[in-house]
Amino acid sequence: KRSETREHQARQQLVQVGRKYEEAGQKIESLQVSHARLQSNLEGERKQLIEVRQAVQECENKVRSKDQELRDMQQEVYESRDRTRETAERLEEISGRLMEAE
């Protein structure tokens, strides 16, 4: 009778081990699915990050370009102001000579 009891207990333990093995297998499958999903999300995030970086780079390039345009225009303004001042001085000089000639 003892050997039957031991045999019965051994079978029950074997059934329990089998169940735990199945549960562990299901958990592993679930984790693998979660891992695949996370990896897919990560890849999507990586692609988005690359797109954002490219957009930022394009904006920085546009800012640099506009900044250079602004500097060029500012230089033109300075040069035009200098020419205007020179022209005004010449006009004053000519006006002075005309008054002296009269």
Sine and cosine of phi, psi and omega as CSV:
sin_phi,cos_phi,sin_psi,cos_psi,sin_omega,cos_omega
0.00,0.00,-0.59,0.81,0.01,-1.00
-0.90,0.44,-0.64,0.77,-0.01,-1.00
-0.92,0.39,-0.56,0.83,0.07,-1.00
-0.91,0.42,-0.67,0.74,0.02,-1.00
-0.89,0.45,-0.71,0.71,0.02,-1.00
-0.89,0.45,-0.65,0.76,0.01,-1.00
-0.90,0.44,-0.68,0.73,0.03,-1.00
-0.89,0.46,-0.71,0.70,0.02,-1.00
-0.89,0.47,-0.66,0.75,0.00,-1.00
-0.89,0.45,-0.66,0.75,0.02,-1.00
-0.90,0.44,-0.69,0.72,0.01,-1.00
-0.88,0.48,-0.68,0.73,0.03,-1.00
-0.89,0.45,-0.64,0.76,0.02,-1.00
-0.89,0.46,-0.66,0.75,0.04,-1.00
-0.89,0.45,-0.69,0.73,0.02,-1.00
-0.89,0.45,-0.69,0.73,0.03,-1.00
-0.89,0.46,-0.65,0.76,0.03,-1.00
-0.88,0.47,-0.70,0.72,0.03,-1.00
-0.88,0.47,-0.73,0.68,0.00,-1.00
-0.88,0.48,-0.62,0.79,0.03,-1.00
-0.89,0.46,-0.69,0.72,0.05,-1.00
-0.89,0.46,-0.71,0.70,0.02,-1.00
-0.87,0.50,-0.69,0.72,0.01,-1.00
-0.88,0.47,-0.65,0.76,0.03,-1.00
-0.88,0.47,-0.67,0.74,0.02,-1.00
-0.91,0.42,-0.65,0.76,0.03,-1.00
-0.89,0.45,-0.65,0.76,0.02,-1.00
-0.89,0.46,-0.71,0.70,0.03,-1.00
-0.87,0.50,-0.69,0.72,0.01,-1.00
-0.88,0.48,-0.68,0.73,0.02,-1.00
-0.91,0.42,-0.60,0.80,0.02,-1.00
-0.91,0.42,-0.64,0.77,0.04,-1.00
-0.90,0.43,-0.71,0.71,0.02,-1.00
-0.88,0.47,-0.67,0.75,0.00,-1.00
-0.88,0.47,-0.70,0.71,0.01,-1.00
-0.89,0.46,-0.67,0.74,0.01,-1.00
-0.89,0.45,-0.72,0.69,0.00,-1.00
-0.88,0.47,-0.64,0.77,0.00,-1.00
-0.91,0.42,-0.64,0.77,0.03,-1.00
-0.90,0.44,-0.70,0.71,0.05,-1.00
-0.87,0.48,-0.67,0.74,0.00,-1.00
-0.88,0.47,-0.65,0.76,0.02,-1.00
-0.90,0.44,-0.66,0.75,0.05,-1.00
-0.89,0.46,-0.69,0.73,0.02,-1.00
-0.89,0.46,-0.64,0.76,0.00,-1.00
-0.88,0.47,-0.69,0.72,0.02,-1.00
-0.89,0.45,-0.67,0.74,0.02,-1.00
-0.88,0.47,-0.67,0.75,0.00,-1.00
-0.88,0.48,-0.67,0.74,0.03,-1.00
-0.88,0.47,-0.68,0.73,0.01,-1.00
-0.89,0.45,-0.67,0.74,0.00,-1.00
-0.90,0.43,-0.68,0.73,0.03,-1.00
-0.86,0.50,-0.67,0.74,0.01,-1.00
-0.90,0.43,-0.66,0.75,0.01,-1.00
-0.90,0.43,-0.66,0.75,0.03,-1.00
-0.88,0.47,-0.69,0.72,0.01,-1.00
-0.87,0.49,-0.69,0.72,0.02,-1.00
-0.88,0.48,-0.68,0.74,0.02,-1.00
-0.89,0.45,-0.69,0.72,0.01,-1.00
-0.88,0.48,-0.65,0.76,0.03,-1.00
-0.90,0.44,-0.66,0.75,0.03,-1.00
-0.90,0.43,-0.66,0.75,0.01,-1.00
-0.89,0.46,-0.71,0.70,0.02,-1.00
-0.86,0.50,-0.68,0.73,-0.01,-1.00
-0.89,0.45,-0.73,0.69,0.00,-1.00
-0.91,0.42,-0.60,0.80,0.03,-1.00
-0.88,0.47,-0.67,0.74,0.02,-1.00
-0.91,0.41,-0.66,0.75,0.04,-1.00
-0.86,0.51,-0.69,0.72,0.00,-1.00
-0.88,0.47,-0.70,0.72,0.03,-1.00
-0.88,0.47,-0.67,0.74,0.02,-1.00
-0.88,0.47,-0.69,0.72,0.01,-1.00
-0.91,0.43,-0.64,0.77,0.02,-1.00
-0.88,0.48,-0.66,0.75,0.03,-1.00
-0.88,0.47,-0.67,0.74,0.03,-1.00
-0.88,0.47,-0.65,0.76,0.01,-1.00
-0.88,0.47,-0.72,0.69,0.01,-1.00
-0.87,0.50,-0.71,0.70,-0.01,-1.00
-0.90,0.43,-0.65,0.76,0.01,-1.00
-0.91,0.42,-0.65,0.76,0.02,-1.00
-0.89,0.46,-0.67,0.74,0.03,-1.00
-0.88,0.47,-0.70,0.71,0.01,-1.00
-0.90,0.44,-0.64,0.77,0.02,-1.00
-0.89,0.46,-0.68,0.73,0.01,-1.00
-0.89,0.46,-0.70,0.71,0.01,-1.00
-0.88,0.47,-0.67,0.74,0.02,-1.00
-0.90,0.44,-0.67,0.74,0.02,-1.00
-0.89,0.45,-0.65,0.76,0.02,-1.00
-0.90,0.43,-0.67,0.74,0.02,-1.00
-0.90,0.44,-0.65,0.76,0.01,-1.00
-0.89,0.46,-0.66,0.75,0.04,-1.00
-0.88,0.47,-0.67,0.74,-0.01,-1.00
-0.89,0.45,-0.71,0.70,0.00,-1.00
-0.91,0.41,-0.67,0.74,0.01,-1.00
-0.88,0.48,-0.67,0.74,0.03,-1.00
-0.88,0.47,-0.68,0.73,0.02,-1.00
-0.91,0.42,-0.63,0.78,0.00,-1.00
-0.90,0.45,-0.66,0.75,0.00,-1.00
-0.91,0.42,-0.64,0.77,0.00,-1.00
-0.92,0.39,-0.58,0.81,-0.04,-1.00
-0.94,0.33,-0.48,0.88,-0.01,-1.00
-0.96,0.27,0.00,0.00,0.00,0.00
